[in-house]
Amino acid sequence: MQSLPVLRIGNYVGPVLLLTAMAARVSGCAVCIGFPERTTADYLIEADCVVLACQRNDNRFQYAPRETLKGRFDGSDINLLVDSATRRVLQSDSHLHVVLVQNKPGGEWRSLGIAREEYLKVVRRILMFSASWNGSDGNMERIRFFLPLFGHKDRRIRELAYLELGRAPYSVIKQLGRVAPREYYAAMLEHREYLKWRSLAILLLAQSDDPTDKQRILDSFHAAHQFGLTTNLAAWTAAAIEVEGVTALRFIEEQYLCRADRTVEERRAVLVALSTLGAGGDADLQNRIIRSYRVLLARSPEFAPRVADDLRDWKRTDLRAELSSILHGTTKLDASGRRSIRSYLLEASTVGDLAVVDE
């Protein structure tokens, strides 16, 4: 009988299944959307050609391919300049190369950085295993690949794994937060250069039992409210709910969902947090979040399509009367939004006596 692959993160050593069993066929965490649309792994997967390159013998400012890792080099000029910092590194060690990707034959080239030994190993493994990431279980396989690289000593590998795991389902992120050492993601919380990447680190921090961490989350959430901040607001909101539960939900209803002076962007960020936690599998929390959705619909009916999508996914019929009223009311909805509400009401009508809406 084949044993489960082992995952090592800090002091945690256990089967990968512990953190990925719930990831199959589940979309990534909506709170972390906002990371770069494409990571290094995406560029490698999407590339038509991947080569290891060094400086040309006759022109140190231009690249020459030395090994093709994927596809076939078409012989075209590599239209990238070897900058001075890269030249110095390449000249210091003849075994080093730069990973270059080309999107199509004759297309543009992009540098993915100098390929030191550990980084090159990861590049080769991505190219080897990424074919298995296209199937129905592809998301889970990709998560399994990057989990052991979380907190890697090499900065580029560490950042790549961090960004990739930002696409994991929230259930996986919660489990990761319970076993990952703080130092693996602390830089994301402290250094301003990572400000737009901070959502995942905030969600990981929310699993900490340290009172200092809990207070930091609440202070940051209330600061965002006080100053009308929206950067990482969804993450701080989700983290505050993890820390304070119903108390945080009441605050959100009073200060974000009921007040006319909160912006659409603030409400949207809060809704993302509610949606993410509501899909997390906790029935009591989901029930309470649906109550918050009722408050939201009463004050901001323009969010009805998003609420309808969530309730359909959760197989809940609680707000069908409210959503039907919005659909037939004066709220301006685009065609896509109206379809979302109709789809929910049609499904909800199969378990109740609500009249099916007109097309």
Secondary structure in CASP SS format (residue, H / E / C, confidence):
PFRMAT SS
TARGET T0000
AUTHOR 0000-0000-0000
METHOD secondary structure of the structure
MODEL  1
M C 1.00
Q C 1.00
S C 1.00
L C 1.00
P C 1.00
V E 1.00
L E 1.00
R E 1.00
I E 1.00
G C 1.00
N C 1.00
Y E 1.00
V E 1.00
G E 1.00
P E 1.00
V C 1.00
L H 1.00
L H 1.00
L H 1.00
T H 1.00
A C 1.00
M C 1.00
A C 1.00
A C 1.00
R C 1.00
V C 1.00
S C 1.00
G C 1.00
C C 1.00
A H 1.00
V H 1.00
C H 1.00
I C 1.00
G C 1.00
F C 1.00
P C 1.00
E C 1.00
R C 1.00
T C 1.00
T H 1.00
A H 1.00
D H 1.00
Y H 1.00
L H 1.00
I H 1.00
E H 1.00
A C 1.00
D C 1.00
C E 1.00
V E 1.00
V E 1.00
L E 1.00
A E 1.00
C E 1.00
Q E 1.00
R C 1.00
N C 1.00
D C 1.00
N C 1.00
R C 1.00
F C 1.00
Q E 1.00
Y E 1.00
A E 1.00
P E 1.00
R E 1.00
E E 1.00
T E 1.00
L E 1.00
K E 1.00
G C 1.00
R C 1.00
F C 1.00
D C 1.00
G C 1.00
S C 1.00
D C 1.00
I C 1.00
N C 1.00
L C 1.00
L E 1.00
V C 1.00
D C 1.00
S H 1.00
A H 1.00
T H 1.00
R H 1.00
R H 1.00
V H 1.00
L H 1.00
Q H 1.00
S H 1.00
D C 1.00
S C 1.00
H C 1.00
L C 1.00
H C 1.00
V E 1.00
V E 1.00
L E 1.00
V E 1.00
Q E 1.00
N C 1.00
K C 1.00
P C 1.00
G C 1.00
G C 1.00
E C 1.00
W E 1.00
R E 1.00
S E 1.00
L E 1.00
G E 1.00
I E 1.00
A C 1.00
R C 1.00
E H 1.00
E H 1.00
Y H 1.00
L H 1.00
K H 1.00
V H 1.00
V H 1.00
R H 1.00
R H 1.00
I H 1.00
L H 1.00
M H 1.00
F H 1.00
S H 1.00
A H 1.00
S H 1.00
W H 1.00
N C 1.00
G C 1.00
S C 1.00
D C 1.00
G H 1.00
N H 1.00
M H 1.00
E H 1.00
R H 1.00
I H 1.00
R H 1.00
F H 1.00
F H 1.00
L H 1.00
P H 1.00
L H 1.00
F C 1.00
G C 1.00
H C 1.00
K C 1.00
D C 1.00
R H 1.00
R H 1.00
I H 1.00
R H 1.00
E H 1.00
L H 1.00
A H 1.00
Y H 1.00
L H 1.00
E H 1.00
L H 1.00
G C 1.00
R C 1.00
A C 1.00
P C 1.00
Y H 1.00
S H 1.00
V H 1.00
I H 1.00
K H 1.00
Q H 1.00
L H 1.00
G H 1.00
R H 1.00
V H 1.00
A C 1.00
P C 1.00
R H 1.00
E H 1.00
Y H 1.00
Y C 1.00
A H 1.00
A H 1.00
M H 1.00
L H 1.00
E H 1.00
H C 1.00
R H 1.00
E H 1.00
Y H 1.00
L H 1.00
K H 1.00
W H 1.00
R H 1.00
S H 1.00
L H 1.00
A H 1.00
I H 1.00
L H 1.00
L H 1.00
L H 1.00
A C 1.00
Q C 1.00
S C 1.00
D C 1.00
D C 1.00
P H 1.00
T H 1.00
D H 1.00
K H 1.00
Q H 1.00
R H 1.00
I H 1.00
L H 1.00
D H 1.00
S H 1.00
F H 1.00
H H 1.00
A H 1.00
A H 1.00
H H 1.00
Q H 1.00
F H 1.00
G C 1.00
L C 1.00
T C 1.00
T C 1.00
N C 1.00
L H 1.00
A H 1.00
A H 1.00
W H 1.00
T H 1.00
A H 1.00
A H 1.00
A H 1.00
I H 1.00
E H 1.00
V H 1.00
E H 1.00
G C 1.00
V H 1.00
T H 1.00
A H 1.00
L H 1.00
R H 1.00
F H 1.00
I H 1.00
E H 1.00
E H 1.00
Q H 1.00
Y H 1.00
L H 1.00
C C 1.00
R C 1.00
A C 1.00
D C 1.00
R C 1.00
T C 1.00
V H 1.00
E H 1.00
E H 1.00
R H 1.00
R H 1.00
A H 1.00
V H 1.00
L H 1.00
V H 1.00
A H 1.00
L H 1.00
S H 1.00
T H 1.00
L H 1.00
G H 1.00
A C 1.00
G C 1.00
G C 1.00
D C 1.00
A H 1.00
D H 1.00
L H 1.00
Q H 1.00
N H 1.00
R H 1.00
I H 1.00
I H 1.00
R H 1.00
S H 1.00
Y H 1.00
R H 1.00
V H 1.00
L H 1.00
L H 1.00
A H 1.00
R H 1.00
S C 1.00
P H 1.00
E H 1.00
F H 1.00
A H 1.00
P H 1.00
R H 1.00
V H 1.00
A H 1.00
D H 1.00
D H 1.00
L H 1.00
R H 1.00
D H 1.00
W H 1.00
K C 1.00
R C 1.00
T C 1.00
D C 1.00
L C 1.00
R H 1.00
A H 1.00
E H 1.00
L H 1.00
S H 1.00
S H 1.00
I H 1.00
L H 1.00
H H 1.00
G C 1.00
T C 1.00
T C 1.00
K C 1.00
L C 1.00
D C 1.00
A H 1.00
S H 1.00
G H 1.00
R H 1.00
R H 1.00
S H 1.00
I H 1.00
R H 1.00
S H 1.00
Y H 1.00
L H 1.00
L H 1.00
E H 1.00
A H 1.00
S H 1.00
T H 1.00
V H 1.00
G C 1.00
D C 1.00
L C 1.00
A C 1.00
V C 1.00
V C 1.00
D C 1.00
E C 1.00
END
